[in-house]
Amino acid sequence: MKSRTMLLFLALCAGIIITQTGCKNQEPVEQTEFLLNTACTITVYDLKEKEAQAVIQAGFDCCRQYENLLSKTVEGSDIYRLNHAKGQPVEVSGPTLEVIKQGIRYGDLSEGMFDITIGAVSDLWDFTNVNAPVPDEKKIQAAVKTVDYKQIKIQGNQVRLEDPKAHVDLGGIAKGYIADRVTEVMELQGAERAIINLGGNIVTIGEKEEGKPWNIGVERPYSDRTEILGSVKISDAAISTSGIYERFIKQGGKLYNHVLNPKTGYSIENSLDSVTILAAKGRSMDCDALGTVCLMLGAEKGRTLLEGMEGVRAVFVDQDENLQTINGMKIEETH
């Protein structure tokens, strides 16, 4: 449902600057690869180049491992096999089963708005091209009939879709789950100060410097990642933003955003432009899913949901660029 790079590292001057810590002569080691259908960047700050490269490689290898399980487009993945099983049970891996179960949980929390069986609908839309046509209404209506996460049946490690035409799409939760696993791998490899950015699902390991947190900027909607509305200071944390402006189709003067309502098959419409969720390191999956959930529910219901959750903070940005903070989220606004 979403793939985002809405968080920017806040620069003190022009450009993007992240100060190296520890050994002052040691430069950060950074690498970017295209994985999970987005640009993924891992930066290590506390290790020598050879060691850092090994840690980064372990992180990207972890990404590939889980992409080959959770992607709906990778032939042979657990989700690909499930979507092509025509209603027959499919044996899946432990991680896949965990993500599916969490997807179901978020379906319950969101009153059904977060629905991982949205795949047949999302397949109709091409949000990689702003000038792509809006899908035929009859096709959308037919696809919507296949959407209902409650049709997912689990027995042991076997998963079955009751509707043979239904498709699972883990796009609203998988990258967060993978970011958590990458974090674990990198820490086991010795990383103590690093940043993982999987298409906007950001995890910070440690601090920028001793006693000094990282400064992360929240993007101004529709600024094409060139402007920020404010920043948040974090250490050992996960942060993720969902925004309706990330990908869209423009037709007949109307914008159709990529966050699809499972009940209609069309873009959600409410007052929110973006939702940023912050939690402790290890909860990137929660940040990922909750960002989409709140964006779909709207400001009032989203706030009510989050106020009952411990350890989760958020900022909502509405269409007038007003910032609404939840659960003590501290934002340094840019004026």
N, C-alpha and C positions, 0 to 999 in steps of 0.2 A: 504494500500500500504506500509505502513511503521509502524514499532513499534520499538522504539529505546531507548537505554540507553547510548547514545554516550557522554554525558556530565558527567564529573567526578568532584566532589568537590576537589579542589586542596589542597593537604596536604603540610604543611610546612616541615614536617619530614616524617618518614615512616608511612604508613597507611593513613587513612582519618580522618582529625581532623577538627571539627567545634567548635570554642570556644564559650562557653556559655556567654551570656551577661546579663545585668541587675543585678539581685541578684547573686553575685559571687558564692554562695554556692548552687545555684539551677542548677541542671543538666538538659540538654535537654531531652525531652521525644520523643521517636521515635517508630514508628510501621510500619511494612511492611506487605502487603497482596497481594495475587495474584488476580488481577482484570484486566479487559480490555485485557485479554490474555497476561499480563506481570506483572512483580513485581512492585508494587506501594509503595512508601515510603513517609510518612508524618512525619515531625519533627517540634516540637514546642519548642521555646526557652524562652518564656517570662511568662509562666504560671506554677503554681504549678502542681504537677503530676496529681491529680484528675481532675483539670480543663483542663489540657492539653489533658488528655485521652478523655474527653468529646468532645473537639474540634476535635481531630483526628477521633473519631468515627463518628462525624457528617460529616467529610470530606469523609470517606469511604462509609458511607450510601449514600451520594450524588453520588459517583462513581457508586454504584450499581443501583441507581435509573435511571441514564442516560444510563448505559450499557444495562439495560432492555428495553430501548427504541431504542437505536442506533446500537446494535450488530446485525450482519447478522446471527449469529449462535444461539442466544438465542431464543428458540421457543416462539412465541407470541409477540416478540418485533415488533415495527413498521416496521423496515427494513425486518425482517423475513417475516412478513405478506405481505409486498409489493412484495418481491421476489417470493412469492408463490401464488400470486393473478392471475397469468396467463393473465396479461394485463387488469384486472379489477381495477377500482379505489379503493383506500384504504384510509380510514380516519386516519390521523396521528396526533400526539400531536404537540403543538406549537414548542417545542424545536427541534423535528425531522424535521419539516417543515423549521425551520431556518437553520439547518445544511445542508439540501438538497439544499436550495436556495444559501447558501454560496458555496457549492460544485459546483453548476452551474456557479456561478460568477468566481470561480477559473478556471473552464473549459474554460471560455471566455478569461481570462487573460493569460492562458498558451497555447493558440492556439490549444486547444483540447487535450493537452498532459496530463493534470490532468483531469481524467474522472471517475466520481464516479459510472459509469455503467460498470466498469472493472470486476465486481464480477464473471461473468461466466468464465473469463480467470484466475483470481487469484485462483478460486476454483480448477483448474487443477494442480496447482503447490503446492508441499509440501516442503516449505522452513524450516520446523522444523527439517528436516533430511538432513544433508549435502550430504548423499549418495542416496537420493531419485532419482528415474528416471526422466529424462526430459519427459514431456508429449508428447503424440503422435502428430505429426505435423498437421494431419487432424483435430484432436479435437481442437487444438489451432486455426486453421483457421476458424472452425465453430463458436467457442466462440467469436472470434474477430468481427464477423459479427453482434453480439448482442450489441457491445459497441458503444454508441453514447449518450452522456448526453443530447443532444437536443431532444431526444425522451421522456424525462421526462415531463409529462404534469401535471400542478398544477391548480386546481380550488378550491378556498377557502382553506379548510384544507384537501382536498382530492388530492392524488397523484396517477398517473397512468403511467405505463411503456407501451409504444406503442408496443414494442416487447415482447411478453409473455415469451420469453426465456431469457430476460435480467435480470441481477442481480445487485443491488446496493451494493457497498462496501465503507463504510465511513472511512476505516482504515487510510486514509491520512489526516483526518481533525477532527475526532470525539474526540480523546484524548485531543487535544488542546482545543476544545470547553468545554469538561468536566473539564479540569484543570481550566478554567476561572470560571466555576460554583462552583467548590470546593473552590476556592479562596474567592469568595463572601460569601459562607456559613461559612467558618472559620473566616473571618473578622467579620461577624455578631455575631459570638460566642465569640469574644474578642481577637483573635490572632493578635498580632502586630509584632512579629518576628518569622517567620516560613518558612519552605521550603517544597514545594510540588513537588514530582517527580513521575509523571505518566509515567513510562517507557521511561524516557528521555525528556518528556515535563516538563520542570522545571519552577516553579514560585517561586520567592522570595518575601515574605511579609516583608516589613521593611528592616532594615540593620542588619549586623552581630553584630555590636556594634554601639553606637552612633557616627556618623560621619565616620564610617568605613563600606564599602560595603562588600558583599560576594565575594569570589574569586572562579570562576567556570572554570574548565579546559576543554579544547577541546581535545578529544581523538585522538591519533595517529591511523590512519586507520590500521586495521588488527592486532592491538596490544592486542586484547581481553580485552580491558579496563584496561590495565596495564601501559600505557604510555600516556603522553599528549604532544601536540605540542606547546601549549601556554595556556594562561588563560585570562579571562576577568573579570573585576570588575563590579558588578551590585547591585542595590538596587531597591526594588519595580518594578521588571521586570519579563518578560517572555523570556525564551530562549529555543531553540529546535534545534536539529541536525538531519539531514537526511543523511544516509551514505549507499553506495552500499554494504559495508562489514558487515552490521548488520546480514543479513541472506542470505545464498546462497546455491546452489547445485553445487557440483563438479563432473563432468562426462567427461571422455575422456581427462583429462588435462585442461578442460575449466571450468571457474566459471560462473554460471548463477545467477546473483543477483536478489533480490526480488522486485526491482523497475521495474515494467513492462511497456513496451511501449504499449499503447492501440491500436496503429495502426498495430503492428506486433504480439503482444501476447508474445514476448520474452523480455529479460532484456534490459534495456537501455544501450547504449554504447557511452560514450564521455570521456572527459579528467578529469572529476570531480570524486573524491572519497567521498567527503562529503560537506554539506552546513550547516552552523550554522546561525540561524536567531535570532536576538535580538530585542525586542520591549518593550514597557511599560507594566507593570502589567495590566491584563485585555485583552491582545491581544495574548494569547497563541494559539488560533485557527488560527490566521494569521501566527504566527511563524510556526506552524505545517504544514499548507498547503503550505506556501511559500518555506519551506525547500524542500519539494518534487517537487514543481513546478520548482525551480531553478536547482535542481539536474537533472531533466528530460530535461530541456531546454539546459543545458550546460552553460559554463562560460560566453560566450559573450552575449547570449540572456538573461541569468539570471541576469547579471549585468545591462543590459539595462532596464529590468523590474524594478529592485529594485531602480535604480537611480531616478525613477519617483515617489517613494513612500516616504511620510513624516513619520518620526518616526520609520523607520525600518532600522536596520543596519545588516551587515552580514560579514561572512568570508567564502571564498571558499577554499577548500583544493584539489589540483589536484593530479594526480597519482605519481608525483615526490615529494609530500609533500610540495609544494610551497603554501604559504598562500596569498590570495588576499582579501583585505579588501574593503568593500563597505560602502558608506555613513558615513564615519568617525568612523567605528568600531575600537576600540582600543584593540589590542591583545599584551600581554606580552609574547613574544616567548621564548620557552625553548631551550637552546643550549646544 
